[in-house]
Amino acid sequence: MRKRVKGLVTIILSLLLLLMNVVGNHTLVNAQGNNVIITEREVFLLVPGETSTIKIPIKAVGEIIQTPVVVAEAGNAPLSLSQPRLTMDGFDKPPHVISPYVTQFIEVDVTADETAKIGVYPIDLIITGTSYIMGEPSPVSTTITVNTQILEEKKPAQLS
């Protein structure tokens, strides 16, 4: 009789444990921090008075970011920036998503003023879009910073 009770209790507890695992508590935890990362860090060299195209490799972290919008800001730096373009190698048209599975690029044309001094000038790339987590839309807004550097100033014209 005692063996039957022990066996019955063991079966009931096993079924209860199995039921708890099946039902479970599904809590989604959103990680804090950037939803987009730069996959290869680089300092981009600029020459005063010239325009350079910088190409920043990026990936999403976690979920796909749909309908991304990228804005570039240089603050008070002596730089002029074009509208950033989202590109992907091998494709002519810009992608409509930022994916965690494929490296994509943000391209920006940067013109350094002719009077720019030697120094490091950060450019902030503000990325906004929408991720869908378990079918629910979730706004994404993140800022990544790339550094540009000017190593030489333009020499002033010599009067003779």
HUJOVEN-V409145 format. One record per backbone hydrogen bond with DSSP energy under -1.0 kcal/mol. CO is the residue of the C=O (numbers start at 0). NH is the residue of the N-H. Records with the same first field share a line. If there is no record, write none. Layout:
# HUJOVEN-V409145
CO=NH, NH
This chain:
# HUJOVEN-V409145
0=4
1=5
2=6
3=7
4=8
5=9
6=10
7=11
8=12
9=13
10=14
11=15
12=16
13=17
14=18
15=19
16=20
17=21
18=22
19=23
24=26
34=60
36=58
43=148
46=49
49=111
51=109
53=107
55=105
56=38
57=103
58=36
60=62
64=97
65=129
68=127
70=125
72=123
73=76
76=78
77=112
79=110
84=106
86=104
87=90
95=66
97=64
98=59
103=57
104=86
105=55
106=84
107=53
108=81
109=51
110=79
111=48
112=115
118=149
120=147
122=145
123=72
124=143
125=70
126=141
127=68
128=139
129=65
130=137
132=135
135=132
137=130
139=128
141=126
143=124
145=122
146=43
147=120
148=45
149=118
